[in-house]
Amino acid sequence: MKRGFIAAMLCVAAGVAGASGIYPARPVKLIVGYSAGGPVDSAARIYAQHLGTVLGQVVVVENRGGAGGAIAATMITKASPDGYTLFFVGSPTLTMAPMVQKSATYRPLKDFTLVGLLNTYTNALLVAEDSPLKNVQDLVAYAKTHPDGLAFGSAGVGASNHLAAELLAQRGGVRFLHVPYKGNSPAIADLIGGKIGFMFDVTGSAVGYVQGGKVRALAVSSATRNPALPGVPTVAESGLKGFDVSGWFGLIGPPGMPQPVIDRLVGANREVGRNAAYLESLARGGYAPSISGPTEFTDRLRQDLTLWSDVIRKANIEPQ
């Protein structure tokens, strides 16, 4: 009985310590749902370094790749909600994977603690350097006269660049031929080689190919131009008014995280977002800061779920 009482008091003391601002008292694990070296991993490691400085603890990045981040997301739903296991999540894992992957059984709005958005990114619409298509209007016009005759590549069925192209088709009133690949790299290779007509790619990744003269960027998918490709117009500027597609990275955790821990992380993120070195590193990668708290994050997630569920339904994409 006495031992049970002591154990109970220790638990209470631990809870009070967490609520009093002692968190974090040890290193924090930051899960990334993609393999090391990719754009998500690179962005996560930059963020982890700055977050660790603000928190006064080491933030260790751990890669749990597979299924477009769904494996990592499922792991997070079962982790301890103490704030020591967090997830640097890319928007497709929450806004697309649950609707296109049978293995993604989690519920984006219910099975996680949403801490906040961190930054946003845009996609670039790419064609081969020697492509006769000079702008988005050329691309749409060609597709109208050649139904299913213009092939585009993606990182796989339901990938963000697949759905971005499907939205482009729907807004342009045309049909494209989808060629799914196992990742962006082989798709880019076939784009350069002329085997496919176009593809979307994250601007940060696309810049190197554009600057190297391998591909041309016809447009970027966001509402405003991207600083990494300042001379490239938006899709909306190019004739498809209202076209606005951007992805994001956010910080989430297991369900049931204590409010003091959430508040500490939200405050830390805002401090990271004011760091000049962090902002400079984002700009180099084609990212834009978008620090928010749980409420704004929830609103953005709902908005994107509505957008992509509509695109998936109209494109008749079945879960794989």
N, C-alpha and C positions, 0 to 999 in steps of 0.2 A: 504493500500500500504506500509506504513511505517512498520507495523507489519510483512508483508511478507518479506520485505527487511531484517529486523532483524533476522527472522527465517532462511533465506537463509545464512546470515553471520554466524549464530551459527553452521549450518551444515558444512560450509566451515572450521570454526575453529576446529570443532570436527575431520574433516578429516585430517587437518594439525597436530593436536595433535596426532592422530593415526600414521601418517607417521613419526613423529619426534621421535618416540621411547618410547612414554608414555605407549603404550600397554604392559602389561595389567594393567588397572587402577582399576579393581575389580576382584572378584573370577571368575575362568574359570570352565565351566562345561565339564566334560569328560564323554561322553556316552559310555556304554558297552552294546553290543547286546546280552548278556547272563545273566543268573541269578547270584545272589551273591553267592560266595563260590566256584565257578568253577575255572578251570585253567585260563581262559581268564580274569575273574574278578580279580583273585589274582594277575596276572601279571600287570593288569591295575592299581591296587591300589599301587603296588610298584613303578611303573612308575610315577603315579600322585604325590606321595609324593616327589619324587626327582625333577620332573618338577616344582612343586610349589615352592620348595626351590630356584631353579634357577630363576624363573620368579618373585619371591617376592610376590606371591599371592597364596591364597588357590586354589587348583585344586580339585573340588568336583566330585567324581565318581557317576554317576547315571545309574542304570541298567534298560535297556529297552529290556528285553529278548523276544525271540520268533522267529520262522521261520529261525533259523540258523543265526540270526543277521540281517535278511532282514527288520524286523520292524524298528529297530533302523536306519538302512541305509536309509530307505525311509524317516524317520523323519529328518535326517540330510540334505537331498536334499532340504528340505523346510525351514530350519532354517536360521536365520540371518547370513550373511557372515562376521560378525564383529570380529570373532576370539574368541568369548566367549562361543561358543558351538562347541566342537570338538568330534571326534569319534575315540576311540581306537579300531581299526578294525582287526579282524582275517582274514587271507587270504581266507578261504572258503566263507566268506560273499561276497567277490568281485570276486573271480575266479571260484566259483562253483555254488553258489545259483542262479545267474541270468540265468543259463542254466538248472537247475533242479527244480526250484520252480516257479510256475506260479505267485506267489505273489511278486516275486522279479523283478519288472518292471524297475528298475533303470539301467542306463548304466554306468558301472564301470569307463570307461575312459573319460566320458563326464559330469557326473552329480555330481562330487565332486571336491574339491581342494585337490590334493595329496601333503601332506607336506613332508612325508618321512617315510622310513622303520625304525623300532626300534630294532627288534630282530628276530631271526629265531628259529624254533624248528623242531625236527624230530619225526617220529613215530617209535615205536618198534613193531616188529612182534612177537606176543605172542602165546604160546600154553600152555595147562595145564601142570602142573608139571610132571604128569605121562604119558604124551603123548609119543608115540613111535617115533614121528618125532623129530629128533635131530638137523636138520639144514634145510636151505632153499632147498637144493638139495633133501632131503628126501620128503619135502612137494611137490615139483614140480613132483618128480617121482611118488608119490602116486596119485596125481591128474591126471597124464597121464594114469595111469592104472584104474582109477576110475572116469571117466568124470562125473562132477556134484555130485560126491560122497563125496567131502570134503567141508563141510559147514563152512562159516565164518560169523562172526557177525559184525554189524556196528551200529552207532548211528542213522541210518535211511537212506533211499534212497537219494543218492546224498551227503551224509556226507563225510568228508575228508577221514575217514578210509574205507568207502565203495569204493571210487574212487581209493585209494591207492591199495586196493586188486584187483580191476579190472585191474589196470595197471600191477600189478604183474602177473595176469593171461595172459594178452596180451603179456608181455615180455617173459613169460615162455612157451607160446604156449599151455596153458591148460584152463580148465573151472572149476570154483568153484561154489558152491551153496550159494547164498547170503541170509542171514537171517537178515532183518532189525529190529532194536529195537527202543524203544523210549528213546534214550540216551545210553551212554556208560556203565553206572552202571549195568543195567540188562544184557547187553551183556557180561560183564566181569564175572558176576555171573554164567552165563550159560557156559562160557569158563571153569571156574574153576570146574564146575559140570560135564563137559564132554559132554554137549549137542551140542556144536559146536567145530569145529576142530582148528580154529585159529582166530585171529583178530589183527588189528593194533590199537594201542593206543598211545596218546601223551607220549613221554618218561618221562616227568615230573610226569605224573600220574601213568605210568607203574612201575616206580622204586619201589614204596612201595609194590606192589604186588609181584615183583620179589624178593625183599629182604625178604619179608615175606614167601617165599617158596610156594606161591599160583600158580604162573605161571613161565614159562621160556621164556626168550627172545631169539629168534633164530637169529635175526638181527635187525639193525636199517636201516631206509629208506634213510638216507642222504648219501652224497658222502664220508663223513669222519665219524669216530667213534664219539660217544657222550661221553663227560666227565662223565656224570652221570652213564653210563654203559660201562666203558672203555674196558671190556673184551668181549663185544658183537661185532661181525663183522658187516660190512655193507652188504646189499643185494648184492651190486656189488662184494664185496669180496667173497661172497658165490656162485658166478657163473653167476649171471645175470648182466653182465658188462654194465655200463652206466646207471644203475638204480639209480636215484637221485631224491628223493622227500623230500622236506622240506616245512613246512609252515612258516608263518611269522605274526608278528603283525606290524601294521603301524598306523600312525597318519594322518587322513584326516579331512576335514571340508566341509561346504556347498560350492557350486559353487560360484565363484566370490570373494573370500577372497582377501583383499588388499595385494599387494606384500610386503610392510613393515611388515605386521603381519606375513606373511609366513616366511620372512627372520628372524624375531625374534624367531619364533618357531624352525626353522631349526638350528639356532645358539644355542638355549636352549637345543635341543636334543643332539647336539654334546657335549655340556658341561655335560649333564646327562651321556652320554656314556663314559666319562672319569672318572666318579666317582667310586672309588674302591668298596664302599659298594653296589652300584647298580650292578656292575659287579658280585660281589660275590653272590648276591641274584639271579641273572639270572642263574649262574652256578648251584646253588642248585636246581633250578627248571628244569634243563636240557635245558636251553635256551642259545643261543649264541648272543652276540651283533651284530647288523648289521645296524648301524646308516647311513642314507643316506639322500639326498635331493630329491626334486621332480623329477628330471630327471632320476636318478637311480631307483626310485620307479616306475615311469611310465614304464621303460624298463622291470623291473621284472614283473609288472602286465601284460604287453603284452605277455611276455614269458609264464607265467602260464596260461593265458587265452587260448593260442594256445595249450599247453599241455593238459589241461583238456577238452577242447572242442573236441579234437581228441579222448581222452579216452571215453568220454560220447557217442560220435557218434558210435564208434566201439562196445561199450557195449549195444547199443540200449536202453539207459536210457531215458525214456519219462518224461517231466516235470510233477511234482505232484501238 
